[in-house]
Amino acid sequence: MSKAKKQSSGSGTIALNKRARHDYFIDQKFEAGLALTGWEVKSLREGKAQLVDSYVILKDGEAWLVGARITPLMTACTHVVADPLRDRKLLLNRREIDKLIQITEQKGKTCVAMALYWKGNKVKCEIALVTGKKDHDKRDTERDR
């Protein structure tokens, strides 16, 4: 007897930040959880997210995702004020946050969001510590491709 398996619609990736790979050298990657509201999860299930100009700020011992756009669905609840560009809290361990703070205080280092994806029924954000590329580095990368 064969059991019918549920087909998944893709690899689980919701959104990628391709510009970050072009503009930065990636030094180290981290996986962080994301604190979301109900309408945001529904929009992510529909794939309505963009990470193009998003970055991570570290303030008061917490990590925040800034600039990520999650477009609300047209069928969103009317009593909820949906702000597509609100700052979202990243869920990391204390050791990881301390490490990020220590490294981003160095000159030329920053932290950006690389991808949003599903891990089970949770939404995860891949963040990376990066160093900026110069124009000639970008041309070399394109030439190598």
C-alpha positions, 0 to 999 in steps of 0.5 A: 500500500502506498501512502500519498505524501503531501507535496511541498511548494518549493524549498521553504525559502520565502525571500532572498537578499541578492543585493547583499551578496553583491554588495558585501563579503559574507564573513559569518552567518547566524540563524535567528527566529522572528517575532511576528504577528498573525497577519505577517505570518499569513502574508509570508505564507503567500510569499509577500516579503522583500529584504532588499534594503533590510539590515539588523540593528543591535540596541539595548541588548536586542537585535531588530530587523529594520527595513524588511517589507511584509506586504499585508494581504487584501483580506487582512482584518480591518481592526488591525493596523498593518505596518509593512515596514515595522521593526521586527525583533530577532530571537537570538541567544544572549551569547550570539547577541553579545558576539554580534555587538562585539564584532559590529563595533569594529570598523567596516563590519555590519549585520544584514538579513540574507534570507527568510525561510520556513523551518518546520512551522517557524519563520527563520531569518538568516543574518550575516556579519559582512564587510563592504565591497569596493567597486573593483571587488564587485567587478571582479566577482562579476568577471569570475562568474 
